[in-house]
Amino acid sequence: MKRLLITIYAFCSFLMVFSQNRPTPEQLGSIYYAYPAPAEAPVPAPEGYEPFYISHYGRHGSRWMTDDVRYVAMVSLFDSLYRYNQLTALGQDVRLRLHRVWDDARGRSGNITPLGERQHHDIAVRMYRNFPQVFRDSAVVDARSSTSLRCAMSMSYFTDGLKEQNPSLRITRRAYGEYMNYIAYTSPEGEAFSSEQATWRKDFHAFERRMIRPARLMKSLFLHAENFSEKQSADVMTSLYWIAADMQNVDLCGQVSFYDLFQYDELRDFWRTVNARMYVCNAAAPLNGGVMPRCASNLLNDIVVKADAAISGGSTDADLRFGHDTHLIRLLALMQMEGCANQEADIDKFHLAWQDYKVSPMGANLQLVFYRASGKDVLVRFLLNEHEAKLPIPSVEGSFYRWEDVKRFWQQVAPAQGGDVK
């Protein structure tokens, strides 16, 4: 009985927190949520400590949707039905909006948008101003990227932002395939688990069918919505959801919107399906048995090895890595970062335990800032999306931890592929 009461209390607490922090429509865009710049600078370090090295992983900035097909399919559908007078007045208006969106996105799908460029430039400028000691004259910055163009461009705008602050910085920028083994790696076990043939997908698709309710939306757009199959209706809603979500990432934001097509609960419940998939395929969901977070073992090992080299007197003052949302999510779960490694087995409660838009919006980034003081242990602090982040171990002060304590903790919870964290 006592255990039952505790469970009920915990669930009610989750529910209260979620309801009090009602997500905005933009946040319900999931991993398409545009980066929210911090309002305040990080808190000061303990007395006597100064930063000397930064290790970083950043998701690419805001982008257009990944494939032209996502736009073309909707434009073609609405154009076809328009020719046969099968659109409602709202449907006709949506058709014109879709054409504006497609004119903006044509030939740019998958690429970083001007907002994404500004995001990485500005994150870099804030990093420089927050930790100028790291970027002293002639400091060495090693920037490496996924081979994806949007990641490489994010790296370019980020390092340009640093160079503007201090032209004497010695920065190398590379996007080689050899880096993919840690910047964007998925193990064979991870590939199998996340595939459409995985056994867990059956229950997930049932959850999708329960949560995605396109009937009202379809009737508002098409005169004979009943002619669409259940799957076709869900596909239309899915496409419009992603187009609506991505508008915050493009320069048409504020000029064209699709949020008026959705009732809030429709948007929220659709997001819950996306959030559930992201949680299971990348984070600490018990369902994946740790297989997906462990895909980031090589990345974590790279962070540890390079940090130890910097601490030992290496020449690099900042290691910058640019990759993708899934790999950052896995890294944070593997690290056991606060809010990123919660475990929940009930699919109806995934959204209470973990929210993708908090962990990895467009432009998301993790900064490990290292500090030293004469005769004292090296400390590290964690900034997730430029906000203080914590590990479930004792800290020296706030979010400042002894580096040796952090490594010892990771050796226990995050063994690397083929060996312990070094």
Buried (B, 14 or more C-beta within 10 A) or exposed (E): EEEEEEEEEEBEEBEEEBEEEEBEBBBBBBBBBBBBEBEEEBEEBBEEBEBBBBBBBBBBBBBBBEEBEBBBBBBEBBEEBBEEEBBBEBBBBBBEBBBEBBEBBEEBBBBBBEBBBBBBBBBBBBBBEBBEEBBEEEBBBBBBBBBBBBBBBBBBBBBBBBBEBBEEBEBEBEBEEEBBEBBBBBBEBBEEBBEEEBEBBEEBEEBBEEBBBBEEBBBBBBBEBEEBEEEBBBBBBBBBBBBBBBBBBBEBBEEBBBBEBBEEEBBBBBBBBBBBBBBBBBBBBEBBEBBBBBBBBBBBBBBBBBBBBBBEEBEBBBBBBBBBBBBBBBBBBBBBBBBBBBEBEEBEBBBBBBBBBBBBBBBBBBBBBBBBBEEEBBBBBBBBBBBBBBBEBEBBEBBBBBBEBBBEBBBEBBBBBEEBBE
